[in-house]
Amino acid sequence: MILKLIPVVVFLLTAPATLDAAEPPITLWPQGAPGALGTTAKDIPTLTPYLPAKANGSAMVLIPGGSYSGIFERQGEPFARWLNEHGITVFVLRYRLGSAGYRYPAQLQDAVQAMRHVRRNAAQWKIETTRVGVMGFSAGGHLVSTLINRPEDGEVRSTDNAEPVSARPDLAILCYPVISMITKPHATSRRNLIGPAPSDEIIRKTSSELQVRPGLPPCFVWHTGEDKMVPVDHSLLFAAALQQHGVPYELHIYQHGDHGTGLMGTDHPWMGDLLFWLRAQRFVE
């Protein structure tokens, strides 16, 4: 475990003048999402590929946050482009939301389907099926944690007789994640995900610190001690559970910065720390 208590100095970076267009979004459920409540955009989860100029064979499903009430786009494409610069093929997931009436496990169904879609089509994007990770911010970090902890809750019976493909990520990156629905819960995320009066069973299922078990993929977790929206306790609880169950992990707690610190366009040490870790996992060169 690595703890870093250092001041953060923020510098603006110059953005590229032009960017290639992303690939067209892929509809995750061409026949309609399970339990769909309508047929508008909010009922149709998508996966948008971002292809690097020089692919290195690794891939990342990128899950923005937004309190399960929206998709915070600044945690999507900008980070996809950054990962592209390091050779990673990226797929940004836009999943169903509590604000549109979708409760757990609809979001997890979308994440499981996204992982399987990437692996089924790995040859098309020149991806190695053993180098597919997942990365999420805030509530997106919570979705990452449920994906690695309880993928079975997101299982949807297939009717196409397709060969089963694993939805298990090969690594997971959780950025200032929502983790617990019990200890200092983020009220908006909790309400949007499991409703205003959830059962004790669903509260425990979605409190990811209680669901960790041996055999999970390596995790990179980071947070700030000054986060006033999602307290640092969430990452500390998750890391303690990973430690207890022998799951490889790296934990970075930075002293300064509120929720959302470290977006693209700032010079924050977490990006360098993540790249160092990704090299050790053979995801970047």
BALOBA-1460 file (C-alpha; in Angstrom, 3 decimals):
// residues 285
<rec num="1" residu="m" x="0.000" y="0.000" z="0.000"/>
<rec num="2" residu="i" x="1.304" y="3.439" z="-0.928"/>
<rec num="3" residu="l" x="0.082" y="6.557" z="0.875"/>
<rec num="4" residu="k" x="1.107" y="9.958" z="-0.459"/>
<rec num="5" residu="l" x="0.443" y="13.101" z="1.535"/>
<rec num="6" residu="i" x="1.748" y="15.850" z="-0.676"/>
<rec num="7" residu="p" x="0.543" y="19.282" z="-1.735"/>
<rec num="8" residu="v" x="-0.894" y="19.506" z="-5.216"/>
<rec num="9" residu="v" x="0.080" y="22.359" z="-7.513"/>
<rec num="10" residu="v" x="-2.182" y="22.757" z="-10.540"/>
<rec num="11" residu="f" x="-0.928" y="23.912" z="-13.946"/>
<rec num="12" residu="l" x="-2.959" y="24.356" z="-17.111"/>
<rec num="13" residu="l" x="-1.885" y="22.247" z="-20.067"/>
<rec num="14" residu="t" x="-2.239" y="23.199" z="-23.690"/>
<rec num="15" residu="a" x="-4.945" y="21.084" z="-25.365"/>
<rec num="16" residu="p" x="-4.426" y="19.727" z="-28.866"/>
<rec num="17" residu="a" x="-5.774" y="22.017" z="-31.568"/>
<rec num="18" residu="t" x="-7.720" y="19.265" z="-33.331"/>
<rec num="19" residu="l" x="-8.886" y="15.771" z="-32.499"/>
<rec num="20" residu="d" x="-9.990" y="12.950" z="-34.745"/>
<rec num="21" residu="a" x="-13.635" y="12.051" z="-34.416"/>
<rec num="22" residu="a" x="-14.456" y="9.083" z="-32.214"/>
<rec num="23" residu="e" x="-15.824" y="5.914" z="-33.761"/>
<rec num="24" residu="p" x="-19.643" y="5.800" z="-33.968"/>
<rec num="25" residu="p" x="-21.281" y="4.704" z="-30.697"/>
<rec num="26" residu="i" x="-22.182" y="1.027" z="-30.480"/>
<rec num="27" residu="t" x="-25.646" y="0.141" z="-29.179"/>
<rec num="28" residu="l" x="-24.995" y="-2.407" z="-26.441"/>
<rec num="29" residu="w" x="-28.382" y="-4.080" z="-26.688"/>
<rec num="30" residu="p" x="-29.506" y="-4.032" z="-30.365"/>
<rec num="31" residu="q" x="-32.761" y="-5.780" z="-29.460"/>
<rec num="32" residu="g" x="-33.416" y="-3.447" z="-26.549"/>
<rec num="33" residu="a" x="-31.874" y="-3.356" z="-23.076"/>
<rec num="34" residu="p" x="-33.279" y="-5.790" z="-20.503"/>
<rec num="35" residu="g" x="-36.088" y="-4.111" z="-18.605"/>
<rec num="36" residu="a" x="-36.010" y="-1.053" z="-20.875"/>
<rec num="37" residu="l" x="-38.532" y="1.591" z="-19.824"/>
<rec num="38" residu="g" x="-38.689" y="3.268" z="-23.250"/>
<rec num="39" residu="t" x="-36.920" y="3.724" z="-26.556"/>
<rec num="40" residu="t" x="-35.322" y="7.151" z="-26.193"/>
<rec num="41" residu="a" x="-31.603" y="7.845" z="-25.779"/>
<rec num="42" residu="k" x="-31.779" y="7.452" z="-21.987"/>
<rec num="43" residu="d" x="-32.984" y="3.860" z="-22.481"/>
<rec num="44" residu="i" x="-30.233" y="2.885" z="-24.941"/>
<rec num="45" residu="p" x="-26.798" y="2.353" z="-23.371"/>
<rec num="46" residu="t" x="-23.852" y="2.756" z="-25.739"/>
<rec num="47" residu="l" x="-20.147" y="2.066" z="-25.990"/>
<rec num="48" residu="t" x="-18.027" y="4.587" z="-27.913"/>
<rec num="49" residu="p" x="-14.614" y="3.387" z="-29.174"/>
<rec num="50" residu="y" x="-11.584" y="5.676" z="-29.181"/>
<rec num="51" residu="l" x="-8.736" y="4.186" z="-31.179"/>
<rec num="52" residu="p" x="-5.071" y="5.087" z="-30.621"/>
<rec num="53" residu="a" x="-2.761" y="5.944" z="-33.503"/>
<rec num="54" residu="k" x="-0.574" y="3.016" z="-32.451"/>
<rec num="55" residu="a" x="-2.430" y="0.347" z="-30.501"/>
<rec num="56" residu="n" x="-0.432" y="-1.735" z="-28.017"/>
<rec num="57" residu="g" x="-3.003" y="-4.511" z="-27.613"/>
<rec num="58" residu="s" x="-4.512" y="-3.335" z="-24.308"/>
<rec num="59" residu="a" x="-8.005" y="-1.903" z="-23.834"/>
<rec num="60" residu="m" x="-9.939" y="0.029" z="-21.207"/>
<rec num="61" residu="v" x="-13.685" y="0.328" z="-20.636"/>
<rec num="62" residu="l" x="-14.030" y="3.873" z="-19.271"/>
<rec num="63" residu="i" x="-17.007" y="4.658" z="-17.015"/>
<rec num="64" residu="p" x="-17.651" y="8.342" z="-16.203"/>
<rec num="65" residu="g" x="-19.390" y="9.346" z="-12.992"/>
<rec num="66" residu="g" x="-22.367" y="11.589" z="-12.370"/>
<rec num="67" residu="s" x="-24.075" y="10.323" z="-9.172"/>
<rec num="68" residu="y" x="-26.076" y="7.806" z="-11.240"/>
<rec num="69" residu="s" x="-28.127" y="10.802" z="-12.364"/>
<rec num="70" residu="g" x="-26.090" y="11.825" z="-15.430"/>
<rec num="71" residu="i" x="-22.908" y="11.124" z="-17.367"/>
<rec num="72" residu="f" x="-20.128" y="13.603" z="-16.543"/>
<rec num="73" residu="e" x="-18.585" y="13.923" z="-19.986"/>
<rec num="74" residu="r" x="-15.344" y="15.514" z="-18.744"/>
<rec num="75" residu="q" x="-14.505" y="12.091" z="-17.316"/>
<rec num="76" residu="g" x="-15.131" y="10.447" z="-20.688"/>
<rec num="77" residu="e" x="-13.555" y="11.560" z="-23.949"/>
<rec num="78" residu="p" x="-10.673" y="13.630" z="-22.461"/>
<rec num="79" residu="f" x="-9.364" y="10.597" z="-20.574"/>
<rec num="80" residu="a" x="-10.027" y="8.314" z="-23.526"/>
<rec num="81" residu="r" x="-7.766" y="10.545" z="-25.642"/>
<rec num="82" residu="w" x="-5.102" y="10.560" z="-22.927"/>
<rec num="83" residu="l" x="-5.102" y="6.772" z="-22.681"/>
<rec num="84" residu="n" x="-4.981" y="6.612" z="-26.493"/>
<rec num="85" residu="e" x="-1.709" y="8.572" z="-26.377"/>
<rec num="86" residu="h" x="-0.252" y="5.643" z="-24.435"/>
<rec num="87" residu="g" x="-1.456" y="3.029" z="-26.901"/>
<rec num="88" residu="i" x="-4.606" y="1.891" z="-25.058"/>
<rec num="89" residu="t" x="-7.802" y="1.332" z="-27.035"/>
<rec num="90" residu="v" x="-10.657" y="2.877" z="-25.046"/>
<rec num="91" residu="f" x="-14.404" y="2.340" z="-24.925"/>
<rec num="92" residu="v" x="-16.513" y="4.954" z="-23.117"/>
<rec num="93" residu="l" x="-19.636" y="3.451" z="-21.548"/>
<rec num="94" residu="r" x="-22.824" y="5.485" z="-21.306"/>
<rec num="95" residu="y" x="-25.014" y="3.404" z="-19.042"/>
<rec num="96" residu="r" x="-28.596" y="3.586" z="-17.828"/>
<rec num="97" residu="l" x="-29.240" y="5.954" z="-14.925"/>
<rec num="98" residu="g" x="-31.326" y="6.167" z="-11.793"/>
<rec num="99" residu="s" x="-32.612" y="9.556" z="-12.927"/>
<rec num="100" residu="a" x="-34.271" y="7.722" z="-15.840"/>
<rec num="101" residu="g" x="-35.867" y="5.179" z="-13.514"/>
<rec num="102" residu="y" x="-33.211" y="2.449" z="-13.658"/>
<rec num="103" residu="r" x="-32.181" y="0.854" z="-10.385"/>
<rec num="104" residu="y" x="-29.501" y="-1.692" z="-9.584"/>
<rec num="105" residu="p" x="-28.554" y="-3.924" z="-11.373"/>
<rec num="106" residu="a" x="-29.457" y="-2.246" z="-14.709"/>
<rec num="107" residu="q" x="-26.189" y="-0.274" z="-14.700"/>
<rec num="108" residu="l" x="-24.229" y="-3.436" z="-13.914"/>
<rec num="109" residu="q" x="-25.951" y="-5.261" z="-16.778"/>
<rec num="110" residu="d" x="-24.646" y="-2.556" z="-19.105"/>
<rec num="111" residu="a" x="-21.100" y="-2.826" z="-17.711"/>
<rec num="112" residu="v" x="-21.074" y="-6.628" z="-18.030"/>
<rec num="113" residu="q" x="-22.354" y="-6.367" z="-21.600"/>
<rec num="114" residu="a" x="-19.684" y="-3.764" z="-22.412"/>
<rec num="115" residu="m" x="-16.870" y="-5.999" z="-21.186"/>
<rec num="116" residu="r" x="-18.197" y="-8.935" z="-23.186"/>
<rec num="117" residu="h" x="-18.644" y="-6.856" z="-26.333"/>
<rec num="118" residu="v" x="-15.023" y="-5.708" z="-26.201"/>
<rec num="119" residu="r" x="-13.730" y="-9.253" z="-25.728"/>
<rec num="120" residu="r" x="-15.988" y="-10.784" z="-28.391"/>
<rec num="121" residu="n" x="-14.738" y="-8.253" z="-30.916"/>
<rec num="122" residu="a" x="-11.136" y="-8.058" z="-29.729"/>
<rec num="123" residu="a" x="-9.689" y="-9.183" z="-33.065"/>
<rec num="124" residu="q" x="-11.423" y="-6.286" z="-34.848"/>
<rec num="125" residu="w" x="-9.557" y="-3.775" z="-32.665"/>
<rec num="126" residu="k" x="-6.336" y="-5.819" z="-32.323"/>
<rec num="127" residu="i" x="-6.881" y="-6.234" z="-28.589"/>
<rec num="128" residu="e" x="-5.519" y="-9.039" z="-26.432"/>
<rec num="129" residu="t" x="-8.417" y="-10.573" z="-24.510"/>
<rec num="130" residu="t" x="-6.212" y="-10.880" z="-21.403"/>
<rec num="131" residu="r" x="-5.483" y="-7.131" z="-21.352"/>
<rec num="132" residu="v" x="-8.923" y="-5.558" z="-20.945"/>
<rec num="133" residu="g" x="-9.289" y="-3.251" z="-17.947"/>
<rec num="134" residu="v" x="-11.970" y="-0.985" z="-16.539"/>
<rec num="135" residu="m" x="-11.669" y="2.544" z="-15.147"/>
<rec num="136" residu="g" x="-14.307" y="4.645" z="-13.399"/>
<rec num="137" residu="f" x="-14.740" y="7.955" z="-11.609"/>
<rec num="138" residu="s" x="-16.921" y="8.646" z="-8.563"/>
<rec num="139" residu="a" x="-20.231" y="6.803" z="-9.162"/>
<rec num="140" residu="g" x="-18.507" y="5.271" z="-12.186"/>
<rec num="141" residu="g" x="-15.930" y="3.971" z="-9.710"/>
<rec num="142" residu="h" x="-18.772" y="2.364" z="-7.779"/>
<rec num="143" residu="l" x="-19.950" y="0.679" z="-10.973"/>
<rec num="144" residu="v" x="-16.389" y="-0.588" z="-11.481"/>
<rec num="145" residu="s" x="-16.419" y="-2.014" z="-7.948"/>
<rec num="146" residu="t" x="-19.708" y="-3.864" z="-8.502"/>
<rec num="147" residu="l" x="-18.439" y="-5.156" z="-11.845"/>
<rec num="148" residu="i" x="-15.425" y="-6.808" z="-10.224"/>
<rec num="149" residu="n" x="-17.277" y="-7.867" z="-7.050"/>
<rec num="150" residu="r" x="-20.662" y="-9.052" z="-8.272"/>
<rec num="151" residu="p" x="-20.715" y="-9.519" z="-12.066"/>
<rec num="152" residu="e" x="-23.284" y="-12.277" z="-11.544"/>
<rec num="153" residu="d" x="-25.853" y="-9.625" z="-10.596"/>
<rec num="154" residu="g" x="-25.468" y="-8.186" z="-14.099"/>
<rec num="155" residu="e" x="-25.903" y="-11.485" z="-15.916"/>
<rec num="156" residu="v" x="-28.606" y="-11.563" z="-18.585"/>
<rec num="157" residu="r" x="-29.475" y="-14.891" z="-20.147"/>
<rec num="158" residu="s" x="-28.381" y="-14.967" z="-23.779"/>
<rec num="159" residu="t" x="-30.786" y="-16.238" z="-26.425"/>
<rec num="160" residu="d" x="-28.311" y="-16.199" z="-29.313"/>
<rec num="161" residu="n" x="-26.346" y="-19.313" z="-28.247"/>
<rec num="162" residu="a" x="-23.135" y="-17.270" z="-28.445"/>
<rec num="163" residu="e" x="-20.016" y="-18.734" z="-26.860"/>
<rec num="164" residu="p" x="-19.765" y="-17.387" z="-23.286"/>
<rec num="165" residu="v" x="-17.155" y="-14.659" z="-22.823"/>
<rec num="166" residu="s" x="-15.759" y="-13.525" z="-19.484"/>
<rec num="167" residu="a" x="-16.890" y="-10.149" z="-18.142"/>
<rec num="168" residu="r" x="-14.063" y="-10.096" z="-15.582"/>
<rec num="169" residu="p" x="-11.699" y="-7.131" z="-16.094"/>
<rec num="170" residu="d" x="-7.974" y="-7.853" z="-16.019"/>
<rec num="171" residu="l" x="-7.442" y="-4.784" z="-13.834"/>
<rec num="172" residu="a" x="-9.556" y="-2.030" z="-12.287"/>
<rec num="173" residu="i" x="-8.912" y="1.685" z="-11.735"/>
<rec num="174" residu="l" x="-11.149" y="3.495" z="-9.233"/>
<rec num="175" residu="c" x="-10.880" y="7.283" z="-9.089"/>
<rec num="176" residu="y" x="-12.358" y="8.891" z="-5.918"/>
<rec num="177" residu="p" x="-14.999" y="6.143" z="-5.990"/>
<rec num="178" residu="v" x="-18.317" y="5.865" z="-4.229"/>
<rec num="179" residu="i" x="-17.977" y="2.544" z="-2.391"/>
<rec num="180" residu="s" x="-20.229" y="2.233" z="0.664"/>
<rec num="181" residu="m" x="-23.990" y="2.615" z="0.950"/>
<rec num="182" residu="i" x="-23.622" y="2.298" z="4.740"/>
<rec num="183" residu="t" x="-20.604" y="4.321" z="5.904"/>
<rec num="184" residu="k" x="-20.865" y="8.023" z="5.022"/>
<rec num="185" residu="p" x="-22.870" y="7.198" z="1.867"/>
<rec num="186" residu="h" x="-23.144" y="9.657" z="-0.999"/>
<rec num="187" residu="a" x="-26.858" y="10.333" z="-0.687"/>
<rec num="188" residu="t" x="-27.576" y="11.186" z="-4.340"/>
<rec num="189" residu="s" x="-25.761" y="8.153" z="-5.724"/>
<rec num="190" residu="r" x="-27.413" y="5.868" z="-3.205"/>
<rec num="191" residu="r" x="-30.918" y="7.171" z="-3.921"/>
<rec num="192" residu="n" x="-30.461" y="6.975" z="-7.694"/>
<rec num="193" residu="l" x="-28.989" y="3.470" z="-7.576"/>
<rec num="194" residu="i" x="-31.125" y="1.661" z="-5.008"/>
<rec num="195" residu="g" x="-34.061" y="3.992" z="-4.387"/>
<rec num="196" residu="p" x="-35.301" y="5.900" z="-1.328"/>
<rec num="197" residu="a" x="-36.209" y="2.847" z="0.788"/>
<rec num="198" residu="p" x="-33.832" y="0.007" z="-0.118"/>
<rec num="199" residu="s" x="-33.819" y="-3.343" z="1.678"/>
<rec num="200" residu="d" x="-30.940" y="-4.320" z="3.936"/>
<rec num="201" residu="e" x="-29.985" y="-6.986" z="1.384"/>
<rec num="202" residu="i" x="-29.594" y="-4.540" z="-1.505"/>
<rec num="203" residu="i" x="-27.738" y="-2.051" z="0.716"/>
<rec num="204" residu="r" x="-25.189" y="-4.743" z="1.561"/>
<rec num="205" residu="k" x="-24.928" y="-5.973" z="-2.042"/>
<rec num="206" residu="t" x="-24.090" y="-2.471" z="-3.248"/>
<rec num="207" residu="s" x="-21.698" y="-1.649" z="-0.393"/>
<rec num="208" residu="s" x="-18.601" y="-2.823" z="-2.197"/>
<rec num="209" residu="e" x="-16.353" y="-2.954" z="0.855"/>
<rec num="210" residu="l" x="-18.532" y="-5.865" z="2.042"/>
<rec num="211" residu="q" x="-18.412" y="-7.756" z="-1.266"/>
<rec num="212" residu="v" x="-14.663" y="-8.092" z="-1.855"/>
<rec num="213" residu="r" x="-13.387" y="-11.670" z="-2.087"/>
<rec num="214" residu="p" x="-10.123" y="-13.362" z="-3.055"/>
<rec num="215" residu="g" x="-9.305" y="-13.595" z="-6.749"/>
<rec num="216" residu="l" x="-10.345" y="-10.102" z="-7.823"/>
<rec num="217" residu="p" x="-8.159" y="-8.363" z="-10.434"/>
<rec num="218" residu="p" x="-5.438" y="-5.898" z="-9.378"/>
<rec num="219" residu="c" x="-6.830" y="-2.492" z="-8.416"/>
<rec num="220" residu="f" x="-5.490" y="1.063" z="-8.519"/>
<rec num="221" residu="v" x="-7.438" y="3.316" z="-6.128"/>
<rec num="222" residu="w" x="-6.978" y="7.021" z="-5.497"/>
<rec num="223" residu="h" x="-8.774" y="9.746" z="-3.561"/>
<rec num="224" residu="t" x="-8.080" y="13.053" z="-1.829"/>
<rec num="225" residu="g" x="-8.242" y="13.648" z="1.898"/>
<rec num="226" residu="e" x="-10.156" y="16.902" z="1.385"/>
<rec num="227" residu="d" x="-12.975" y="15.378" z="-0.718"/>
<rec num="228" residu="k" x="-16.183" y="16.850" z="0.716"/>
<rec num="229" residu="m" x="-18.617" y="15.089" z="-1.628"/>
<rec num="230" residu="v" x="-17.438" y="11.465" z="-1.373"/>
<rec num="231" residu="p" x="-15.328" y="11.123" z="1.776"/>
<rec num="232" residu="v" x="-11.946" y="9.442" z="1.540"/>
<rec num="233" residu="d" x="-13.333" y="6.782" z="3.888"/>
<rec num="234" residu="h" x="-14.812" y="5.077" z="0.830"/>
<rec num="235" residu="s" x="-11.431" y="4.337" z="-0.727"/>
<rec num="236" residu="l" x="-9.906" y="3.447" z="2.641"/>
<rec num="237" residu="l" x="-12.671" y="0.920" z="3.343"/>
<rec num="238" residu="f" x="-12.265" y="-0.642" z="-0.094"/>
<rec num="239" residu="a" x="-8.483" y="-0.849" z="0.198"/>
<rec num="240" residu="a" x="-8.779" y="-2.440" z="3.639"/>
<rec num="241" residu="a" x="-11.084" y="-5.099" z="2.188"/>
<rec num="242" residu="l" x="-8.676" y="-5.735" z="-0.704"/>
<rec num="243" residu="q" x="-5.840" y="-6.116" z="1.816"/>
<rec num="244" residu="q" x="-7.881" y="-8.488" z="3.974"/>
<rec num="245" residu="h" x="-8.651" y="-10.773" z="1.017"/>
<rec num="246" residu="g" x="-5.206" y="-10.741" z="-0.555"/>
<rec num="247" residu="v" x="-6.181" y="-8.798" z="-3.691"/>
<rec num="248" residu="p" x="-3.242" y="-6.908" z="-5.273"/>
<rec num="249" residu="y" x="-3.814" y="-3.162" z="-5.094"/>
<rec num="250" residu="e" x="-2.189" y="0.228" z="-4.998"/>
<rec num="251" residu="l" x="-3.746" y="3.051" z="-2.957"/>
<rec num="252" residu="h" x="-2.893" y="6.747" z="-3.309"/>
<rec num="253" residu="i" x="-4.364" y="9.326" z="-0.934"/>
<rec num="254" residu="y" x="-3.425" y="12.884" z="-1.885"/>
<rec num="255" residu="q" x="-3.653" y="15.560" z="0.772"/>
<rec num="256" residu="h" x="-5.250" y="18.371" z="-1.232"/>
<rec num="257" residu="g" x="-8.129" y="18.598" z="-3.661"/>
<rec num="258" residu="d" x="-11.903" y="18.315" z="-3.525"/>
<rec num="259" residu="h" x="-14.094" y="15.905" z="-5.468"/>
<rec num="260" residu="g" x="-13.183" y="15.901" z="-9.141"/>
<rec num="261" residu="t" x="-9.589" y="16.995" z="-8.622"/>
<rec num="262" residu="g" x="-7.241" y="15.749" z="-11.326"/>
<rec num="263" residu="l" x="-9.365" y="16.220" z="-14.434"/>
<rec num="264" residu="m" x="-7.585" y="16.515" z="-17.763"/>
<rec num="265" residu="g" x="-6.136" y="19.976" z="-18.227"/>
<rec num="266" residu="t" x="-4.473" y="19.899" z="-14.812"/>
<rec num="267" residu="d" x="-1.080" y="18.592" z="-13.809"/>
<rec num="268" residu="h" x="-1.925" y="16.189" z="-10.995"/>
<rec num="269" residu="p" x="0.419" y="13.440" z="-9.769"/>
<rec num="270" residu="w" x="-2.238" y="10.717" z="-10.013"/>
<rec num="271" residu="m" x="-1.801" y="10.433" z="-13.782"/>
<rec num="272" residu="g" x="1.925" y="9.786" z="-13.486"/>
<rec num="273" residu="d" x="1.351" y="7.318" z="-10.653"/>
<rec num="274" residu="l" x="-1.256" y="5.495" z="-12.730"/>
<rec num="275" residu="l" x="1.054" y="5.228" z="-15.744"/>
<rec num="276" residu="f" x="3.794" y="3.783" z="-13.530"/>
<rec num="277" residu="w" x="1.333" y="1.153" z="-12.265"/>
<rec num="278" residu="l" x="-0.021" y="0.410" z="-15.757"/>
<rec num="279" residu="r" x="3.510" y="-0.284" z="-16.968"/>
<rec num="280" residu="a" x="3.911" y="-2.832" z="-14.198"/>
<rec num="281" residu="q" x="0.634" y="-4.445" z="-15.338"/>
<rec num="282" residu="r" x="1.853" y="-4.543" z="-18.988"/>
<rec num="283" residu="f" x="-0.902" y="-2.184" z="-20.146"/>
<rec num="284" residu="v" x="1.467" y="0.534" z="-21.388"/>
<rec num="285" residu="e" x="5.049" y="0.395" z="-22.607"/>
